[in-house]
Amino acid sequence: MIHLSGMDASFLHLETPESPMHVGSLQLIDLPPGYQGDFAEDAKKYLSGRLHLASVFVRKLAMMPFDLANPVWVDDDDLDLDHHIHHVIMPRPGTLAQLERLVGRLHSSLLDRSRPLWEIHIIEGLQSGQVALYSKMHHAAIDGQAGVAVAKALFDISENPAPIKVPRANRRANSSQLGVAELASAALTNTMQQYVKLIKSIPATAKAISSVLMPVSETTGQRSFELPKSFKAAPRTPLNVSITNQRSFAGRSVPLAEIKQMAKATGTSLNDIVLAICAGALKRYLADYDCRPAKPLMAAVPVSLRSEGNTDLNNQVSMMLVSLATDISDPLERLAAIHDSSSEGKKLTGNVKAAIPTDFPSLGVPSLMAGLAALYGRSGLPDKLPPMANVAISNVPGPSFPLYFAGAKLATYYPVSIPGHGMALNMTVQSYNGSLEFGLTACRRAVPDIADLADYVVAEHKKLLGLVTARHGDAAAKASPAAAAVAPAAEPAPAAARKPARKKTVAGKAAGAKKVAAKAVRGNATRPAPHKTATPSAKRAASLN
């Protein structure tokens, strides 16, 4: 048996019917030219010979008596592939919008905890002639980085993969039916080890907290109490509400070379560019609902705690808060402000990274956490408490080369993630074979028109690329000659709300920057309107309801 860490188990304990805690991905697959076989059967045969390459596919949970402590992983000696691998045929015409709605529905249901915590759906009938592959796995088993390792088990780097040796059978009688005494003994032993680790970590934890809350002044050299700048409430938006179990999803792709080109030209990071694109898209989307907060939106950004080369199939992640600077109209000034906020967040996380626990004593924790999670969602508190963050934005590095599944090439690799109470939208990005793949997952009630937001992501990418090219033309043209043809596009403003934007000085790189686009609308925070302002895409939004 393998004990779940405190962080891994927390994804089980915090799961409710409204908040499934699984992550997934959606791939569009190009079939080989002239293919005439049964791809669903070929895929199932392909998978059956590879699942042993990642333990998440062949192990399940053994629960502790009365949920007194975290469960353990045990081998599943009777894996039923028909339960985990499903064949779906899309109704005509099989558009991308239909596929996205299907993925939203498939992502809404909980995984069966009596079996290994994963599902794969092979989806045929697409208008494009492609096949789609949707998979989901519980977050208790993997995080984003570990998910990349799982992809190595599912996919190959060649359309003609080398044969994989079948593992030798290693059966253990009644492995999934461990005795009560055996489970209780394991729980007590593991709890004692966790307490020892916790006690040993106290000095490092205290030192880290002190460095954050009692920093040394650069002028006096003395320590004084000071809350980090990121520790402030975010503005309330239609995204910060209690959620249902229904999901909406949309995926979009942009060229990775253009993202890297913008980062190099502006002296920022790839992650800063992603945050700036998301910020612009969110600003436009919320404006459709007449929501224009005076305070900047805040993003919760996962930060990996893994050492280099670590691919263990568990969770090693923390979170930092980054300002999206949506109170700044100029996209380049906004990017500079995001870069400053992100740099501060990384510095803060670096100071406490070594002291952040990924394991902690679990005796009595499962029932307590599960009860609190259910109470939080059903009490309506997410609709009343000021949010710490408005949206979750994650950037996961992926393979820079093409992958193959059962001899067919993957055309796209969209991530599908987890929204939560008080944060109804998750924007996860993964790089794949020269593209940056945006996967937007949300509560369908809070964000029914997620396709509009996804389209805004692509539009904001083009807009920022045009502005960067205009400002840093030489460097941009060298990185991507096609970028020189992209012209900056001004964001249209509703006539009733056209007011002069208040000038704002931005620290660091933003200081002294001149505006290169027409001023965007910037008004006081208003109460979100119950109905969206009419837009050209209103019909598509209505079809998602």
Secondary structure, DSSP 8 states (H G I E B T S, - for coil): -EE--HHHHHHHHT-BTTB--EEEEEEEEE--TT--S-HHHHHHHHHHTTGGGSGGGTEEEE--GGG-S--EEEE-SS--HHHHEEEEE--TT--HHHHHHHHHHHTTS---TTS-SEEEEEEE--TTS-EEEEEEEETTT--HHHHHHHHHHH-BSSSS------------TTTTS--HHHHHHHHHHHHHHHHHHHHHHHHHHHHHHHHHHS-B-TTT--B-----TT-S-----TTSS---S-EEEEEEEEEHHHHHHHHHHHT--HHHHHHHHHHHHHHHHHHHTT---SS--EEEEEEE---TT---SS--EEEEEEE--TT--SHHHHHHHHHHHHHHHHHHHHHHGGG--S----TTHHHHHHHHHHHHHHTTGGGTS--S-SEEEEEE---SS--EETTEEE---EEE---BTTB-EEEEEEEETTEEEEEEEEETTT-TTHHHHHHHHHHHHHHHHHHHHHHSHHHHHHH-GGGGG---------GGG---------SGGGTT----S------------SS----TTHHHHHHT-
